[in-house]
């Protein structure tokens, strides 16, 4: 029997970064040291491309400018396979640690680098670690001024490092004095007045798959809305070198790596997915 949610097409997204770019490792890995690590991002992203091809799924890939500069062939392949290439910034810096000027320089360099290699206009941005929070809302103005069509950086949850708990749970227009921007938030379910994340990251790796399946099904069935799923290439790489970090960070980042690839295959069978651009029918803005 065809599931009742079959007609809802959800959004698949991948933040294309290497295992040593993770924000929680910032105090053990300096930016100057990135080139000294063995890079695994190209190989891991290729594996994701294969899985998506097998399932006939298109995704949005938020690529770091740093990655686009070093692996242009990878970015071209992503675009050639019909996926959307968007921006994850250049140097994976948390927005609330930057000045507006520093952010503008970073996001402008990343957009130029990615457009240069992909040959397509970049429409969307996702901040490293969802770091658009109350104190960094100025970043939205910068994105509008830099010609972006949408942002996908505001998570409507309570979290130790990110989130604006009472912001809308589904795509909406963010109105700012300098203009408007479409916001495509990370997905949650609302239970007992609290928003709980259901679509990606550590929750997908570490909680039973049934939680993700139930949550996405519930949003599709009851709210009739797509979810925005997110993952990283390093999440399907159990052999990645381990960083010397504390126990809590180790648990958060390394638990469940060996089962995530198989889980993704199930997810791609259980639900329909496409890119942000396709699901929301977006085109480059005339101002860009
Ligand atoms: Zn990231």
Boltz pocket constraint, residues with backbone or C-beta under 6 A from the ligand:
constraints:
  - pocket:
      binder: B
      contacts: [[A, 15], [A, 17], [A, 21], [A, 88], [A, 92], [A, 127], [A, 128], [A, 129]]
      max_distance: 6.0
